Amino acid sequence: MSLSHPSRFASSAFLVLGVLLIAISLRSPITGVGPLLDAIRAELHLSATQAGMLTTLPLLAFAFFSPVASKIGAKRGLEQALMLSLLFIISGLIVRSTGSSTGLFTGTVIIGAGIAIANVLLPSLIKRDFPTRIATMTSIYVLMMGAGSAMSAGLAIPLAELANQISISFIPNWAFSLASLLIFPVIAILVWLPQMRNHTAPTKDTQQLDSHSYLWREPSAWHVTLFLALNSFLMYIFISWLPTILVDSGFNHHQAGTIHGVLQLFTAVPALVLIPFMGKLKDKRLLSLGLTLMAFIAIIGLIIMPKMALLWAVLFGFGAGGGFIVALTLISLRTSNAQQAAALSGMAQFSGYLVAATGPMLIGELHEQTASWQLPLIICAVCSLFWGGFAWLAAKDEVISSSRKPLPLTASESIS
């Protein structure tokens, strides 16, 4: 029996709301760690390299669980797989907040596994259920990711201080702050429940998600992968170390946390800017290159004029956030169906996050060896130039085909 118009509208509204609430849960568990890093290191006696692992472990989980995500989606359907991702995130947040170093690292891996599943499968769901609104939906859910990131980064220190004021003694203050992030995936689960009722069986879109191995031989697929990889490499370095960089430059912890929150907020701002014209901009090469240039300028600015860190945080956040939106959009735009989109998403996130995972540890180790942020930031600036090159290649106006002959976009594939 077909649904009435009000029922269809309500169903679509819950689907959109569910996607957006899942998106909030995909970065906030990671960005909330940065402002608390000094407190965590002091209490658990962690080295800079071990502290960098707190950002590296989720990225490794993203990489290794991305191929598994496609298989889960193919076997259980997108809706059940996304519910599983939320359950992983909740479990990881609880384990991470126990206050021990074992719980901290174990919970971080579990969180990464949950995020990986949603990272891979959300682009496929958007291509399946919003085929004429891919860029718009991608921009909106990245906006929500950025909003969740900004809230978790900006509230991390105040929540830890709140725990101290109300004398919570069963877990450390920093663990209370991290545990507070449970509110996002819990609400997302409640809103996502209707999707479980409506779509209990695997759909045709998810039955062959892992049958596109030819993509690993496609240069165009590698361009998209490396564009996402370098974007994530730089983004997670700043998510992990920016507050520490700022404190070492003379800012206090509150100021560093606020600027870190501003950076997270401005990763979301490009979604607002790009939504109106993203689908109308057929050639996205200049846009992609411009976003990488903003990040390059911000890194150079942080080296030369660190006291203007607020401006550099705005520029870097906008460039990296916009680049992430473009990368996710290209996964859908440059593929011909939902199965291929999920396969490219899995490939890009497996390889991309393996590259990105080296960033926080490498930068932490370089800083520990040189006792300075100068060389680490110079390396970031050089990487941003390579990022710009792959941005240009990835944003070509072509669709990857299974025959390994790139196809031009047709008018019917224009995304609005």
N, C-alpha and C positions, 0 to 999 in steps of 0.2 A: 504494500500500500504506500503510495507516495505521500510525502510530508506536505502539509499545508504551508502556505507562504510564511506565516508567523513562525511555524515550527522550523522551517528551513533557515529563517533568519536567526532564530535563537541558537540553532545548531552551529551555524557559521560563526556567530559571535563568540560562542564558547570555544570553538576551535582556534580562532584568532587570539582570544584571551589566554588560552592554554599555551599557545606557542610563545606569546610574549612573557608569560610568567616562567616558562622553562628557560627562556633567554636570560632573564634576570639571574637565574641560578648558575649560569655557565661561566661567569668570570668572578663574581663576588667572593666565592670561597678562596680564590687565589690572591686577589688584590687586597683583601683585608689583612694579609700577613705582613706586607712591607712595612707599614708604620709601626708594627709591634716587634719587628725583627731584633732591635737592640735589647728589648726586654726578654725576648725568648732566648737569645744568645747568652745573656747574662745569667738567667736562671738555670738553663740546661747546659751551660758551658760549651757552646757550639763554636767551631772555627768558622771563618768566612766561607770556606768551601762547603762545610756542612749546612750553613745558613742558605747558601745558594741552592743547595739541594731541595729546599722547601719549594722553590719555584721550578726546579729542574724535574723533580719526580712527577708532577702532574703532566709535564710535557712528554716525558717518556711514556707515561700511561696513555696519553693521547695517541702517541705513535703506535704503541703495541696493541692497543685495544681498537684502533680504527678499523683494521681489517676484520676483526671479530664483530664489530658493530654491524657491518654489512651482512654478515652471516646471521646474526641475531634478527636483523630486520627481515631478511629473506625467510627465516623460519617462523618467526612469531608475528610479523606485521609491524608496521611503523608505530602504531599506537601502543602496543604492548612493550615494544623495545624502548620507547621514550619513557614510559612509566618505570621500567626497570632502571633507566638512567637516573631518574629522580630518587629512587630507593637507594641506589649506590651512593649518591651525593649525600643523602641524609645519614646513612650509615657511616660514611667517612667523616662527616662533620662531628658526629658523636664520638667516634674513636679518637679523632685528632684533638678533641677538647678534654681528654682525660688528664692532661697536665704532664705526662711523661714523654721522654724523647721517643720511646718505642711507639706510643700512641700517636705522637706528632707525625712521624714519618709513615707509619702504616696507614693512618687515616688519610694522609695526603695522597697516597697511591690509590686508595679506594675512591676518593673524590675524583681523581684524574680519570679513572676508569668510567665513572658515571658521566662525566663531562664529555669524554671521547665518544660515547655512544650517541649522545644528542648532537654533538658537533657534526658527525658524519651524516646522520639521518634527517636532521631538520631541513637541509637544502633539498633532499629528495621529497620530503613531505610538501614543501613549498612549491616545488615544480609540479607535483601531482595535483594538489588541491587549489593552487593559485597560479595556474599556467599563464594568465595574462597580467599578473601583478607580481612577477618574480622580484624585480628590482625594488618595488615599493615595500613588499613584505620583508625582503632582506634588510632594507634600510631601517624599517621599524624595529625588527627584532635585534639588530645591532644597536639601535638607539637604547633599547631596554637593557641590553648587556652593559652598555656604558653607564646607564643610570644606576644599575645595581653595583657596578664597580665603584662609581663615585661615592655612593652611600657607604659601602663597606670600607673604603679607604678613609673617607672623611670622618666616620663614626668610630673607627677602631680605637683611637686613643681615648675619646670621651667615654666609650663603653668600658674600657679597662679601668678608667678612673672611677666610673660609677660602681664597678665591682668593689673597688677599694673603699669607697664611701659607705656602702651598705654592708661592708665587712663580710663578703663572701669568702669562706675559708676552705671549702671542700675542693676547689680548683683554683689555680693561679688566675690573676686578673686578666692576663692575656688570653687564657683559655676560655674565660667567660665571654670575652669580646668575640672570639672566633665562634663560640657556640651560638651566639645570638644570630648568626647567619642562617640558622635552621629555619627561620621564619619564611624565607623565600621558597625553598623546595617544598615545604609543608603546604603552603598555600597553593603552589603549582599542582601538587598531587590532587588536592581537593577539586580544583577546576578541571583537571585532566580526566577525572573519573568518567564523565559522560562519553568521552571518546572510546573508552574501554567497552562500554555498553554498545555503542554503535558500530564498532569495527573490531570484532573479536577474532576474525580469521585473517590470515595473511592475504594481502591484496596482490593483484597481478603486478603492480608496480614494484613489489618487494621480493618477488619470487626468484629473480635472476640478478640481484644486486652485485654478486661477486663473479659474474661471467664475462668480464671485460678486461682480461689480462693484457690484451693488445695495447691498452693505454700506456703500459710501462715502456713501450717501444715508440711512443709518439712524442716527437720533440715539442709539439704544442702543449701536450699534457705536462711535460716537464717545465715549460715556461710558467704555466699557472702554478705548478707545485713550488718552484723556486721563488716566485713572487710572494706566495703565502709564507714560505719558509723564512725569508729574510725579514718580512714584515713581523712575523712572530718572534724571530730571533731578537730583534731590537726592542719590540714591545715588552717582552718578558724580562729583558735586562732592566728596563726602566721600572717595570712593576716591582721587581725584586729590590733594586738598589737605589732608586731615586731618593727615598727618604734619608738613607745613610749618606749619600752624596751631598745632600743639602745640609745635613747636620754637620758634616765635616767642612762645609763651606761657610759655616757660621750661623745657620738658622737653628732655632730651637725645635724641639720635637713637635710642638703644636703647629708651628709654621710649616715644617717639613710635611706633616700629615695633611695639612690643608692644601699645600701646593700639589702633593701627590693626588689628593682628591680632585683638584682642578684638572690635572692631567687626565684622570679617568673620566671626568665629566666631558671633557672636550674630545675624547674618543667617540662620544655619542653625538656630539653636535653635527658632524658631517651627515649623519642620517637625516637630520632636519633639513639641511641644505640640499642634499642630493636627491631627496624624495621627489620634488617637483619635476626635475628634468633628467634624472638618471636614465629612464627608459627612452627618452627622446634623443639622447646623445649616443648616436650609433657608433662612432669611433671614440673609444675611451682612452686612447694612448696619451694624449696631452694631459687629460685629467689625472691619470695614473702617475705620470712623470712629475706633474706639479705637486702632488701629495708627497712623493718621496723627497722632493726638493725642500719642502717645508720641514720635514724631519731632519734633513741634513743641516739646514740653517739653524735649527733649534739646538742640535748637538754642538755645532761650532760655537754658538752663543753661550752654551753652558760652560764650555772650556774657557772662552775669552772673558765673558762677563757673567760670572755665576750669580751675582747679586740681582740680576734681572731674571732669576729662575722662573718666576711666575709667567712671564712672557714666553719663555722657552717651553714651559710645560704646556701652555695653550697651543703653541705651534706644533710641538711634537705630538700632542694628543690628537689634534685635528688631522695631521698628516698620517699618523699610524692608524687612527680610527677610520679615516676615509679609505686608506689602502686596504684595510681589512674588509670593508663593505664591498669595494670593487673586486677583491679576490673572491669573496663568497659569491658575488653576482656572476663573475666570469665562470665559476664552476657550473652554474645553471645555463648561462647564455651560450657557452661554447660546447654544450652537449646537446644531443638530439632527443633524449628522453630521460625519465626519472631514474631508470636503472643505470644509465651511463653517468648521470649526474652523481648518483651515490657512489659509483665506482671511482670516478675522478676525485670526489670528495675524500674517499678513503685513502686513495693513493697520495693526494696532496697533503693530507693531515698526517699520514704515517711518515712519509719522507720529510715533510716540512717540520713537523714537531721534533723529529730526531735532530735536525739541524738546530732548531730553536732551543732544545734542551741543553746544548753546550753553552749557551749564552750566559746565564746567571753564574754557573760554576767557573767558566773561563774568566769572566770579569771579576768575580770575587777573588779568585786565585791571583790574577794580575795585580789587583789592588793590594793584596796581602804581601806580594813579593816586592812591589815598588813603593808601597806606603803612599801612593798617590792615585788620584782618579784621572790624571792627564792621559797616560797611555791607553787605559781602557776606553776612554771617551773618543780618542783619536781612532781607535780600531772601529768603534761604532760608526763614526763618520765615514770611514772608508767603506764599510759594509752598506751604508745607506746609498752610496753611489752605485754599487753593484745591484742593489735593490731597484734603483731607478732603471737600470738596463733591462732587467727581467720584467719590470712593470711595462715597459714599452713593447716587449715581445709578447707578453701574456695577453695584452689588451687588443690584439688583432681582431678584426671583424670577420671571424671565420668560425664555423662549427666543426668540431672534431668528428669524423665519421669512422665507422668500423672498418672501412676499406683503406684507412690511413691516408685518404685524400681529403684535406680540409675543404669543407663546403662553405660558401658564402651564406650569411644570414638572409633568409627570405623575409618578405614584408610581413608575412603571418607570424614570424618569430620575433617581431619587434616587441620589446617588453615595456609595459607602462606601469 
